[in-house]
Amino acid sequence: MIVEKFTATGNSFIVCDILDSKLSDEEKSNFVLKNSKDRDGVIFAEKRDGQFFMDYFNKDGNRASFCGNGARTFLYYLMKKGYVKENFVKFNTYAGEITGKLTKNGVMIKMPAPNMPQKLTIDSFSGFLLNVGVPHFVIFVGNVENIDVSKIGKHLREKLNSNINFVQELDGKTIKIRTFERGVEAETLACGSGTTASAYVFNKNNLEKIEVKARGGTLFVHFLNDGIYLEGGVENV
Ligand SMILES: N[C@@H](CCC[C@H](N)C(=O)O)C(=O)O
């Protein structure tokens, strides 16, 4: 079983290649709990019904239906290993089919379509709850550096089965984000689906591209005619 470490703008993963084998959910969960101490989650690379399939587990040993930076990493892995020769990759996830390619900025994938954001206030924190393959609560703040993400993120997580994103507008086309991730139960250096959810709520002027500054690096969210795309780097470390 091939096991490799990757980061995607600071979001840290292990890819566990079981393309030629199979693990039960219990075996996957045990693998995650044993091996992902220094990682945010584990990407199980599989084949199902002849198609590549990404099965994502958070480091707490529980499955999540999707992971945006994980999906970018999965695409990078498939191409790096030569499993896919042309620069167009298609695979399935529990959040539906994902397509993507390598770009000059790293890896770009078409994200699951967001649902309608729901305005919500929890203990004086007003934000938007929406799903981009996984659930996200997006809160706009004056300065993300002034937010105790661990404390407030934990508090909101106790009320919401969701990732928690704190977002600051830097200018009309750039935002800064900090994310308390469900299943990591801590702040991560980046969150792709959180980045996409936050840019989607922010983009009231229907710009084609929003730049997102995460702690671990810069991501781009492209709003194209056929959907929303997430782009950024992937490193084999
Ligand atoms: N970091 C991921 C999100 C992974 C799943 C999330 N923690 C959840 O449980 O919803 C991303 O890049 O989207």
The ligand as an SDF file (V2000), in Angstrom:
LIG
                    3D

 13 12  0  0  0  0  0  0  0  0999 V2000
   -9.9300   20.9970    4.3660 N   0  0  0  0  0  0  0  0  0  0  0  0
  -10.9560   20.4690    3.5580 C   0  0  0  0  0  0  0  0  0  0  0  0
  -12.2690   20.1700    4.2780 C   0  0  0  0  0  0  0  0  0  0  0  0
  -12.2050   18.7680    4.7880 C   0  0  0  0  0  0  0  0  0  0  0  0
  -13.4740   18.3180    5.3690 C   0  0  0  0  0  0  0  0  0  0  0  0
  -13.9420   19.2060    6.5020 C   0  0  0  0  0  0  0  0  0  0  0  0
  -12.9880   19.1870    7.5850 N   0  0  0  0  0  0  0  0  0  0  0  0
  -15.2790   18.6850    6.9670 C   0  0  0  0  0  0  0  0  0  0  0  0
  -15.3080   17.7860    7.7970 O   0  0  0  0  0  0  0  0  0  0  0  0
  -16.2940   19.1810    6.4540 O   0  0  0  0  0  0  0  0  0  0  0  0
  -11.1540   21.2740    2.3030 C   0  0  0  0  0  0  0  0  0  0  0  0
  -10.1130   21.6910    1.7490 O   0  0  0  0  0  0  0  0  0  0  0  0
  -12.2930   21.4060    1.8180 O   0  0  0  0  0  0  0  0  0  0  0  0
  1  2  1  0
  2  3  1  0
  2 11  1  0
  3  4  1  0
  4  5  1  0
  5  6  1  0
  6  7  1  0
  6  8  1  0
  8  9  2  0
  8 10  1  0
 11 12  2  0
 11 13  1  0
M  END
$$$$
